[in-house]
Structure formats: C-alpha cells, structure tokens
C-alpha cells in the first residue's frame, strides 16, 4: 500500500483505506522567515524521547498548530471554520503503489482511484514564511472548540492568476480545486 495525508478530516475515505493515525495540522509560523515549509500531521498523543527540556530556549525550530483562514461562504470550507484548528488523517490504501495530488481537477485520470477532492490551499503570499500547496478536503472539519485565532501555521485558499497561466481555461481569482488519486 501507499500512504497519504487527508488534510481537513479525521477519517480515511473508502473501503480500501486504513487509518494510520489522525491528529492536528501543524508547521512553522507564517511570521518566521526560517523554518520548514511543509505542513505536518501531528498525532493527537505524542511520545517523548528520554531526554527533553521544557520551555523555549536556544536555537531550535518550532511547530505551531494550523488554522483555517477562509472567510468566504461560497465554498464548503470556511463557512464556520475561520480561525478553527485543522485536523488531519494519515491514510494507507491497500494495493496501491502511487499517490498523486492533481491541482485544478476534481476527478482522477482513467485507471486512477479518487481518494478525495477539495480545495488547493497554502500560506498567504504576503507572509514572511514560505509554505507548500496541500489539498484540503471539500467537506473539511474543524477541531471542536478551537476558534481562538492563535495564528501559527495558516491555510488560505489558492486562486488562479492569469498571465503565463492561460485564461481561459483558468479564471482570474477563482479558487482552485484539487484531487488526491491513487493507483
């Protein structure tokens, strides 16, 4: 099998998938110039090595929780998720050997199996920190009781911009879809 992360959900789709673990989306702060760009699926119940130090000190990287920064109501994500923390699920598909995230599509190519579809999301283009693109489930959930607006790692919808990206078929300012496919 192959593993992938289902961003925005706590369970895996379909009958040929198994939940490896679920947790919280995390990563480096949107304000930090250094740090990692990727989003992480942090388990709900972490283990700690034998030696550790409590408190912040020295030269270290940081992992913050992630929040939805979706303020528009015309797509499923964001209607009630602004500033809510983001869940995730690490899934394993039985019998698959490849996983592919296709931006700008809602369906997989022939002979590929759709795991889920949603919206392409990333950090905000004007923030200090770089981020990566991820596919957040169109039926995204939020961590219950988590709307405190802590502003760590952030998720914004990604929209198309015309120029070298041809319009049409793309449209200026339209939020991009995505699909996660396995084979």
Residue frames as a rotation matrix with the C-alpha (Angstrom) as fourth column:
UNK 1
0.562 0.827 0.000 0.00
0.827 -0.562 0.000 0.00
0.000 0.000 -1.000 0.00
UNK 2
-0.470 -0.611 0.637 0.83
0.574 -0.760 -0.305 3.69
0.670 0.222 0.708 -0.08
UNK 3
-0.085 0.428 -0.900 0.20
0.920 -0.312 -0.235 6.43
-0.381 -0.848 -0.368 2.48
UNK 4
-0.465 -0.001 0.885 -1.11
0.431 -0.874 0.226 9.96
0.773 0.487 0.407 2.05
UNK 5
-0.851 0.201 -0.486 -2.49
0.380 -0.403 -0.833 12.68
-0.363 -0.893 0.266 4.31
UNK 6
-0.080 0.893 0.443 -6.14
0.814 -0.199 0.546 13.66
0.576 0.404 -0.711 4.16
UNK 7
-0.939 -0.344 -0.018 -6.00
0.308 -0.814 -0.493 17.32
0.155 -0.468 0.870 5.15
UNK 8
-0.660 0.692 0.291 -9.06
-0.683 -0.714 0.150 18.70
0.312 -0.100 0.945 6.97
UNK 9
0.459 0.827 -0.323 -10.57
-0.586 0.556 0.590 15.36
0.668 -0.082 0.740 8.02
UNK 10
-0.070 -0.433 0.899 -10.12
-0.967 0.251 0.046 12.83
-0.246 -0.866 -0.436 10.84
UNK 11
0.296 0.237 0.925 -11.08
-0.096 0.971 -0.218 9.68
-0.950 -0.024 0.310 8.93
UNK 12
-0.796 -0.592 -0.126 -9.99
-0.246 0.127 0.961 7.99
-0.553 0.796 -0.247 5.70
UNK 13
0.057 0.858 -0.510 -12.32
-0.930 -0.141 -0.341 7.66
-0.364 0.494 0.790 2.71
UNK 14
0.155 0.094 -0.983 -13.38
-0.824 0.561 -0.076 4.46
0.545 0.822 0.164 1.02
UNK 15
0.908 0.296 0.296 -13.29
-0.409 0.776 0.480 0.81
-0.088 -0.557 0.826 1.91
UNK 16
0.700 -0.705 -0.114 -9.75
0.553 0.636 -0.538 0.11
0.452 0.314 0.835 0.66
UNK 17
-0.044 -0.723 0.689 -8.13
-0.205 -0.669 -0.715 2.60
0.978 -0.173 -0.119 3.03
UNK 18
0.357 0.051 -0.933 -6.96
0.831 0.438 0.342 2.24
0.426 -0.897 0.114 6.61
UNK 19
0.844 -0.077 0.531 -6.44
-0.270 -0.916 0.295 4.97
0.464 -0.393 -0.794 9.17
UNK 20
-0.029 -0.913 -0.406 -2.80
0.507 0.337 -0.793 5.01
0.862 -0.229 0.453 10.31
UNK 21
-0.438 0.030 -0.898 -3.39
0.853 -0.303 -0.426 7.89
-0.285 -0.953 0.107 12.74
UNK 22
0.394 0.534 0.748 -5.23
0.650 -0.737 0.184 11.20
0.649 0.414 -0.638 12.99
UNK 23
-0.209 -0.541 -0.814 -4.16
0.938 -0.348 -0.009 14.45
-0.278 -0.765 0.580 14.54
UNK 24
0.642 0.318 -0.698 -3.67
0.256 -0.947 -0.195 18.19
-0.722 -0.053 -0.689 14.18
UNK 25
0.589 -0.477 0.652 -2.18
0.664 -0.174 -0.727 20.03
0.461 0.861 0.214 11.22
UNK 26
0.729 -0.416 -0.543 0.97
0.241 -0.586 0.773 21.89
-0.640 -0.695 -0.327 12.23
UNK 27
0.407 -0.683 0.606 4.07
0.838 0.016 -0.545 23.58
0.363 0.730 0.579 10.90
UNK 28
-0.635 -0.724 -0.271 6.29
0.772 -0.612 -0.174 26.64
-0.040 -0.320 0.947 11.13
UNK 29
0.031 0.642 -0.766 4.74
0.496 -0.676 -0.546 30.03
-0.868 -0.363 -0.339 11.88
UNK 30
0.554 0.281 0.784 3.60
0.830 -0.265 -0.491 32.20
0.070 0.923 -0.379 9.00
UNK 31
0.985 -0.172 -0.016 5.70
-0.166 -0.969 0.183 35.04
-0.047 -0.178 -0.983 10.52
UNK 32
0.404 -0.889 0.218 9.06
-0.120 0.185 0.975 33.22
-0.907 -0.420 -0.032 10.58
UNK 33
0.460 -0.331 -0.824 11.48
-0.884 -0.257 -0.391 33.59
-0.082 0.908 -0.411 7.67
UNK 34
-0.681 -0.706 -0.195 13.28
-0.704 0.704 -0.094 30.40
0.203 0.073 -0.976 8.65
UNK 35
-0.271 0.566 0.779 11.79
-0.504 0.606 -0.615 27.04
-0.820 -0.559 0.121 9.44
UNK 36
-0.801 -0.003 0.599 10.22
0.363 0.793 0.489 24.35
-0.476 0.609 -0.634 7.35
UNK 37
-0.765 0.531 -0.364 7.69
-0.643 -0.607 0.467 25.00
0.027 0.592 0.806 4.58
UNK 38
-0.644 0.501 -0.578 5.76
0.012 0.762 0.647 21.74
0.765 0.410 -0.497 4.83
UNK 39
0.147 0.776 0.613 2.57
-0.920 -0.121 0.374 21.03
0.365 -0.618 0.696 6.72
UNK 40
-0.879 -0.433 -0.197 2.71
-0.304 0.829 -0.469 18.16
0.366 -0.353 -0.861 9.23
UNK 41
0.355 0.916 -0.188 0.04
-0.324 0.309 0.894 15.84
0.877 -0.257 0.406 10.58
UNK 42
-0.640 -0.605 0.475 0.90
-0.593 -0.005 -0.805 15.86
0.490 -0.796 -0.355 14.30
UNK 43
-0.412 0.501 -0.762 -0.55
0.428 0.844 0.323 12.88
0.805 -0.193 -0.562 16.23
UNK 44
0.505 0.707 0.495 -3.08
-0.207 -0.457 0.865 13.60
0.838 -0.539 -0.084 18.97
UNK 45
0.972 -0.154 0.177 -0.96
-0.132 0.266 0.955 11.69
-0.194 -0.952 0.238 21.52
UNK 46
0.484 -0.851 -0.205 2.77
-0.552 -0.115 -0.826 12.38
0.679 0.513 -0.526 21.09
UNK 47
0.774 -0.447 -0.448 5.57
0.624 0.654 0.427 10.29
0.102 -0.610 0.786 22.60
UNK 48
0.804 -0.568 0.175 8.61
-0.582 -0.813 0.037 11.99
0.122 -0.131 -0.984 24.12
UNK 49
0.270 -0.810 -0.520 12.22
0.078 0.557 -0.827 10.80
0.960 0.183 0.213 23.97
UNK 50
0.380 -0.146 -0.913 14.07
0.855 0.431 0.287 10.09
0.352 -0.890 0.289 27.20
UNK 51
-0.477 -0.562 -0.676 15.83
0.735 -0.676 0.043 13.46
-0.481 -0.476 0.736 27.29
UNK 52
0.039 0.478 0.878 13.99
0.755 -0.590 0.288 16.72
0.655 0.651 -0.384 26.71
UNK 53
-0.880 -0.288 -0.377 13.81
0.460 -0.711 -0.532 20.27
-0.115 -0.642 0.758 28.04
UNK 54
0.239 0.971 -0.010 10.60
0.966 -0.239 -0.094 22.09
-0.094 0.013 -0.996 28.89
UNK 55
0.468 -0.002 -0.884 10.37
0.170 -0.981 0.092 25.74
-0.867 -0.193 -0.459 27.85
UNK 56
0.895 -0.169 0.412 11.68
0.394 -0.129 -0.910 27.59
0.206 0.977 -0.049 24.83
UNK 57
0.597 -0.768 -0.230 15.41
-0.288 -0.473 0.833 28.20
-0.749 -0.431 -0.504 24.67
UNK 58
-0.302 -0.903 0.304 18.32
0.037 0.308 0.951 28.18
-0.953 0.298 -0.059 22.28
UNK 59
-0.503 0.015 -0.864 18.43
-0.835 -0.268 0.481 27.66
-0.224 0.963 0.148 18.54
UNK 60
-0.664 0.398 0.633 15.52
0.263 0.917 -0.300 25.42
-0.700 -0.033 -0.714 17.64
UNK 61
-0.829 0.556 0.061 12.77
-0.062 -0.200 0.978 25.08
0.556 0.807 0.201 15.11
UNK 62
-0.710 0.663 0.237 9.14
-0.417 -0.125 -0.900 25.41
-0.567 -0.738 0.365 16.14
UNK 63
-0.781 0.623 0.039 5.90
0.423 0.482 0.767 23.62
0.459 0.616 -0.640 15.27
UNK 64
-0.778 0.628 0.007 2.67
-0.503 -0.616 -0.607 25.55
-0.377 -0.476 0.795 15.67
UNK 65
-0.284 0.791 0.542 -0.88
0.557 0.597 -0.578 24.37
-0.780 0.138 -0.610 15.15
UNK 66
-0.959 -0.008 0.283 -2.60
0.261 -0.414 0.872 25.34
0.111 0.910 0.399 11.89
UNK 67
-0.310 0.885 -0.348 -5.80
0.158 -0.313 -0.936 27.36
-0.938 -0.345 -0.042 11.43
UNK 68
-0.051 0.432 0.901 -8.20
0.999 0.040 0.037 27.85
-0.020 0.901 -0.433 8.56
UNK 69
-0.601 -0.075 -0.796 -8.09
0.128 -0.992 -0.003 31.40
-0.789 -0.104 0.605 7.20
UNK 70
-0.777 0.439 0.450 -11.14
0.557 0.148 0.817 31.09
0.292 0.886 -0.360 4.98
UNK 71
-0.754 0.463 -0.466 -13.58
0.037 -0.678 -0.734 33.98
-0.655 -0.571 0.494 5.14
UNK 72
-0.651 0.535 -0.539 -15.73
-0.744 -0.308 0.593 33.30
0.151 0.787 0.598 2.09
UNK 73
-0.311 0.667 0.677 -19.04
-0.500 0.491 -0.713 31.45
-0.809 -0.560 0.181 2.25
UNK 74
0.411 0.568 -0.714 -19.46
-0.896 0.106 -0.431 30.28
-0.169 0.816 0.552 -1.34
UNK 75
-0.125 -0.384 -0.915 -17.43
-0.409 0.860 -0.305 27.11
0.904 0.336 -0.265 -0.82
UNK 76
0.648 0.490 -0.583 -17.86
0.211 0.621 0.755 24.48
0.732 -0.613 0.299 1.87
UNK 77
-0.113 -0.755 -0.645 -14.60
0.969 0.061 -0.241 25.28
0.222 -0.652 0.725 3.64
UNK 78
-0.867 -0.414 0.278 -14.79
0.344 -0.900 -0.268 28.46
0.361 -0.136 0.922 5.63
UNK 79
-0.006 0.943 0.333 -18.47
0.122 -0.330 0.936 28.81
0.993 0.046 -0.113 6.32
UNK 80
0.902 0.321 0.288 -17.89
-0.238 -0.186 0.953 28.17
0.360 -0.929 -0.092 10.01
UNK 81
0.685 -0.676 -0.272 -14.16
0.720 0.685 0.109 27.33
0.112 -0.270 0.956 10.12
UNK 82
0.428 -0.563 0.707 -12.46
-0.046 -0.795 -0.605 30.77
0.902 0.227 -0.366 10.24
UNK 83
-0.065 -0.654 0.754 -9.64
-0.863 -0.343 -0.372 30.58
0.502 -0.674 -0.542 12.82
UNK 84
0.814 0.337 0.473 -10.54
-0.533 0.756 0.379 27.00
-0.229 -0.561 0.795 13.75
UNK 85
-0.241 -0.926 0.292 -7.74
-0.730 0.371 0.574 24.47
-0.639 -0.075 -0.766 14.10
UNK 86
0.255 0.251 -0.934 -7.31
-0.935 0.310 -0.172 21.94
0.246 0.917 0.313 11.29
UNK 87
0.414 -0.096 0.905 -7.49
-0.409 0.869 0.279 18.15
-0.813 -0.486 0.321 11.72
UNK 88
-0.045 -0.434 -0.900 -5.75
-0.979 0.201 -0.048 15.57
0.201 0.878 -0.434 9.53
UNK 89
0.692 0.208 0.691 -5.69
-0.362 0.929 0.082 11.83
-0.625 -0.307 0.718 8.93
UNK 90
-0.417 -0.808 -0.417 -2.80
-0.876 0.235 0.420 9.74
-0.241 0.540 -0.806 7.63
UNK 91
0.606 0.764 0.222 -4.29
-0.593 0.620 -0.514 7.04
-0.530 0.180 0.828 5.44
UNK 92
-0.660 -0.734 0.161 -2.95
-0.453 0.559 0.694 3.87
-0.599 0.385 -0.702 3.82
UNK 93
0.372 0.753 -0.543 -4.51
-0.915 0.197 -0.353 2.47
-0.158 0.627 0.762 0.68
UNK 94
0.086 -0.252 0.964 -4.42
-0.158 0.952 0.263 -1.29
-0.984 -0.175 0.042 0.23
UNK 95
0.315 0.003 0.949 -2.97
0.742 0.623 -0.248 -2.45
-0.592 0.782 0.194 -3.10
UNK 96
0.984 -0.002 0.177 -1.85
0.112 -0.765 -0.634 0.99
0.137 0.644 -0.753 -4.32
UNK 97
0.228 -0.966 -0.118 1.75
0.951 0.195 0.240 1.93
-0.209 -0.167 0.964 -5.02
UNK 98
-0.732 -0.457 0.505 1.39
0.587 -0.800 0.127 5.56
0.346 0.389 0.854 -6.15
UNK 99
0.227 0.774 -0.592 -0.32
0.837 -0.466 -0.288 8.68
-0.498 -0.430 -0.753 -4.85
UNK 100
-0.663 -0.361 0.656 -0.82
0.695 -0.623 0.359 11.85
0.279 0.694 0.664 -6.87
UNK 101
-0.038 0.623 -0.782 -2.25
0.528 -0.651 -0.545 15.26
-0.848 -0.433 -0.304 -5.95
UNK 102
-0.443 -0.034 0.896 -3.66
0.879 -0.215 0.426 16.94
0.178 0.976 0.125 -9.05
UNK 103
-0.579 0.236 -0.781 -4.23
0.229 -0.872 -0.433 20.70
-0.783 -0.430 0.451 -8.74
UNK 104
-0.615 0.379 -0.692 -7.08
-0.708 -0.652 0.272 22.18
-0.347 0.657 0.669 -10.76
UNK 105
-0.547 0.455 -0.702 -9.02
-0.317 0.664 0.677 18.90
0.775 0.593 -0.219 -11.04
UNK 106
-0.108 0.586 0.803 -11.87
-0.983 0.056 -0.173 17.23
-0.147 -0.808 0.570 -9.15
UNK 107
0.908 0.374 0.189 -11.64
-0.329 0.915 -0.234 13.82
-0.260 0.151 0.954 -10.85
UNK 108
-0.014 -0.933 0.359 -8.77
-0.300 0.346 0.889 11.40
-0.954 -0.095 -0.285 -11.39
UNK 109
-0.292 -0.194 -0.936 -7.50
-0.956 0.070 0.284 10.24
0.010 0.979 -0.206 -14.75
UNK 110
0.695 0.561 -0.449 -8.70
-0.600 0.797 0.068 6.86
0.396 0.222 0.891 -16.02
UNK 111
0.359 -0.438 -0.824 -7.27
0.297 0.891 -0.344 3.87
0.885 -0.121 0.450 -14.13
UNK 112
-0.815 -0.549 0.186 -6.60
0.015 -0.341 -0.940 6.04
0.579 -0.763 0.286 -11.01
UNK 113
-0.011 0.803 -0.596 -8.78
0.856 0.316 0.410 5.88
0.517 -0.505 -0.691 -7.88
UNK 114
-0.073 0.089 0.993 -10.10
-0.215 -0.974 0.071 9.07
0.974 -0.208 0.090 -6.31
UNK 115
-0.572 -0.149 -0.807 -9.43
0.725 0.368 -0.582 9.23
0.383 -0.918 -0.103 -2.56
UNK 116
0.220 0.689 -0.690 -10.90
0.781 -0.548 -0.298 12.68
-0.584 -0.474 -0.659 -2.01
UNK 117
-0.198 -0.249 0.948 -11.20
0.771 -0.637 -0.006 16.09
0.606 0.730 0.318 -3.65
UNK 118
0.355 0.307 -0.883 -11.26
0.837 -0.525 0.153 19.59
-0.417 -0.793 -0.444 -2.29
UNK 119
0.986 -0.026 0.163 -9.59
0.036 -0.931 -0.363 22.97
0.161 0.364 -0.917 -2.49
UNK 120
0.126 -0.992 0.018 -5.94
0.743 0.082 -0.664 23.78
0.657 0.098 0.747 -3.07
UNK 121
0.983 0.169 0.079 -4.66
0.066 -0.710 0.701 25.69
0.174 -0.684 -0.709 -0.04
UNK 122
0.024 -0.998 -0.064 -1.34
0.753 0.060 -0.656 27.19
0.658 -0.033 0.752 1.11
UNK 123
-0.222 -0.181 -0.958 0.05
0.795 -0.603 -0.070 30.02
-0.565 -0.777 0.278 3.18
UNK 124
0.817 0.510 -0.270 -0.68
0.329 -0.796 -0.508 33.64
-0.474 0.326 -0.818 2.27
UNK 125
0.531 -0.632 0.564 1.56
0.748 0.037 -0.663 35.00
0.398 0.774 0.493 -0.48
UNK 126
0.433 -0.326 0.841 2.48
-0.164 -0.945 -0.282 38.12
0.887 -0.016 -0.462 1.53
UNK 127
0.977 -0.071 0.203 3.59
-0.192 0.131 0.973 36.41
-0.096 -0.989 0.114 4.73
UNK 128
0.254 -0.966 0.059 7.25
-0.931 -0.227 0.286 36.03
-0.262 -0.127 -0.957 5.71
UNK 129
-0.369 -0.425 0.826 7.31
-0.371 0.883 0.289 32.22
-0.852 -0.200 -0.484 5.65
UNK 130
-0.556 0.172 -0.813 7.05
-0.761 0.287 0.581 30.07
0.334 0.942 -0.029 2.57
UNK 131
-0.068 0.545 0.835 4.61
-0.586 0.656 -0.476 27.16
-0.807 -0.522 0.275 2.57
UNK 132
-0.976 -0.168 0.138 3.57
-0.002 0.642 0.767 24.31
-0.218 0.748 -0.627 0.35
UNK 133
-0.307 0.906 -0.291 0.35
-0.886 -0.160 0.436 23.58
0.349 0.392 0.851 -1.52
UNK 134
-0.948 0.122 0.292 -1.93
-0.015 0.903 -0.428 20.97
-0.316 -0.411 -0.855 0.02
UNK 135
-0.551 0.821 -0.151 -5.31
-0.153 0.078 0.985 19.58
0.820 0.566 0.083 -0.98
UNK 136
-0.902 0.311 0.300 -7.84
-0.328 -0.040 -0.944 20.23
-0.282 -0.949 0.138 1.81
UNK 137
-0.740 0.637 0.214 -10.98
0.665 0.742 0.090 18.07
-0.101 0.209 -0.973 1.73
UNK 138
-0.666 0.552 0.502 -14.07
-0.014 -0.682 0.731 19.82
0.746 0.480 0.462 0.31
UNK 139
0.541 0.833 -0.118 -16.00
0.065 0.099 0.993 18.62
0.839 -0.545 -0.001 3.37
UNK 140
-0.466 -0.884 0.019 -13.37
0.086 -0.067 -0.994 19.85
0.880 -0.462 0.107 5.81
UNK 141
0.590 0.516 -0.621 -13.89
0.661 0.134 0.738 19.52
0.464 -0.846 -0.262 9.54
UNK 142
0.088 -0.575 0.814 -12.55
-0.468 -0.745 -0.475 21.72
0.879 -0.339 -0.335 12.32
UNK 143
-0.683 -0.318 -0.658 -11.17
0.458 0.515 -0.724 20.73
0.569 -0.796 -0.206 15.70
UNK 144
0.386 0.919 -0.082 -14.08
0.640 -0.202 0.742 21.32
0.665 -0.339 -0.666 18.14
UNK 145
0.915 0.100 -0.391 -13.83
0.371 -0.590 0.717 24.37
-0.159 -0.801 -0.577 20.42
UNK 146
0.030 -0.999 0.041 -10.77
0.855 0.047 0.517 25.73
-0.518 0.020 0.855 18.59
UNK 147
0.480 0.249 0.841 -11.65
0.774 -0.572 -0.273 29.19
0.413 0.782 -0.467 17.25
UNK 148
0.576 -0.240 -0.781 -9.16
0.618 -0.498 0.608 31.18
-0.535 -0.833 -0.139 19.39
UNK 149
0.931 -0.217 0.294 -7.24
0.112 -0.597 -0.794 32.76
0.348 0.772 -0.532 16.44
UNK 150
0.664 -0.742 -0.089 -3.70
0.233 0.093 0.968 31.84
-0.710 -0.664 0.235 17.54
UNK 151
0.915 -0.211 -0.343 -2.22
-0.402 -0.480 -0.780 32.45
0.000 0.852 -0.524 14.04
UNK 152
0.163 -0.868 0.470 0.53
-0.192 0.439 0.878 29.82
-0.968 -0.233 -0.095 13.81
UNK 153
-0.917 -0.294 0.272 0.66
0.167 0.335 0.927 27.86
-0.363 0.895 -0.258 10.54
UNK 154
-0.202 0.882 -0.425 -2.16
-0.413 -0.470 -0.780 29.18
-0.888 0.019 0.460 8.34
UNK 155
-0.620 0.117 0.776 -4.22
0.643 0.643 0.416 27.79
-0.451 0.756 -0.474 5.45
UNK 156
-0.236 0.508 -0.829 -5.58
-0.460 -0.809 -0.365 30.09
-0.856 0.295 0.424 2.76
UNK 157
0.646 0.466 0.605 -7.44
0.365 0.507 -0.781 29.16
-0.671 0.725 0.157 -0.44
UNK 158
-0.564 -0.822 -0.073 -5.32
0.212 -0.230 0.950 29.38
-0.798 0.520 0.304 -3.60
UNK 159
0.595 0.787 -0.161 -6.70
0.075 -0.254 -0.964 31.25
-0.800 0.562 -0.210 -6.61
UNK 160
0.191 -0.459 0.868 -5.67
0.958 0.279 -0.063 31.30
-0.213 0.844 0.493 -10.25
UNK 161
0.251 -0.192 -0.949 -3.85
-0.077 -0.981 0.178 34.34
-0.965 0.028 -0.261 -11.67
UNK 162
0.885 0.187 0.425 -3.85
0.391 0.194 -0.900 34.98
-0.251 0.963 0.099 -15.41
UNK 163
0.400 -0.806 -0.437 -0.72
-0.798 -0.540 0.266 35.59
-0.451 0.242 -0.859 -17.44
UNK 164
-0.620 -0.646 -0.445 1.52
-0.769 0.614 0.179 32.62
0.157 0.453 -0.877 -18.10
UNK 165
-0.750 0.559 0.354 -1.35
0.310 0.770 -0.557 30.59
-0.584 -0.308 -0.751 -16.63
UNK 166
-0.943 0.283 0.177 -3.76
0.094 -0.283 0.955 30.73
0.321 0.916 0.240 -19.58
UNK 167
-0.495 0.836 -0.235 -7.20
0.223 -0.139 -0.965 32.33
-0.840 -0.530 -0.118 -19.09
UNK 168
0.642 0.513 0.569 -9.41
-0.699 0.696 0.161 30.71
-0.314 -0.501 0.806 -20.17
UNK 169
-0.007 0.779 -0.627 -9.48
0.249 0.609 0.753 27.82
0.968 -0.151 -0.198 -19.30
UNK 170
-0.458 -0.146 -0.877 -8.40
0.889 -0.042 -0.457 29.30
0.030 -0.988 0.149 -15.92
UNK 171
0.424 0.647 0.634 -10.19
0.507 -0.749 0.426 32.35
0.750 0.141 -0.646 -14.50
UNK 172
-0.498 -0.663 0.559 -8.63
0.003 -0.646 -0.764 35.27
0.867 -0.379 0.324 -12.65
UNK 173
-0.580 0.161 0.799 -9.27
-0.769 -0.433 -0.471 34.99
0.270 -0.887 0.375 -8.91
UNK 174
0.519 0.803 -0.294 -11.16
-0.652 0.594 0.472 31.67
0.553 -0.053 0.831 -8.99
UNK 175
0.138 -0.431 0.892 -10.32
-0.862 0.391 0.323 29.25
-0.487 -0.813 -0.318 -6.16
UNK 176
-0.275 -0.381 -0.883 -8.56
-0.822 0.569 0.011 26.15
0.498 0.729 -0.470 -7.43
UNK 177
0.816 0.531 0.229 -9.85
-0.578 0.751 0.319 22.64
-0.003 -0.392 0.920 -6.85
UNK 178
-0.404 -0.902 -0.154 -7.68
-0.896 0.424 -0.134 19.58
0.186 0.084 -0.979 -6.29
UNK 179
0.799 0.582 -0.150 -7.99
-0.547 0.808 0.221 15.80
0.250 -0.095 0.964 -6.12
UNK 180
-0.232 -0.827 0.512 -5.93
-0.893 0.390 0.225 13.09
-0.386 -0.404 -0.829 -4.44
UNK 181
0.692 0.428 -0.581 -5.60
-0.682 0.652 -0.332 9.95
0.237 0.626 0.743 -6.58
UNK 182
-0.078 -0.707 0.703 -4.02
-0.665 0.562 0.492 6.54
-0.743 -0.429 -0.514 -6.02
UNK 183
0.584 0.192 -0.789 -3.07
-0.746 0.510 -0.429 3.67
0.320 0.839 0.441 -8.31
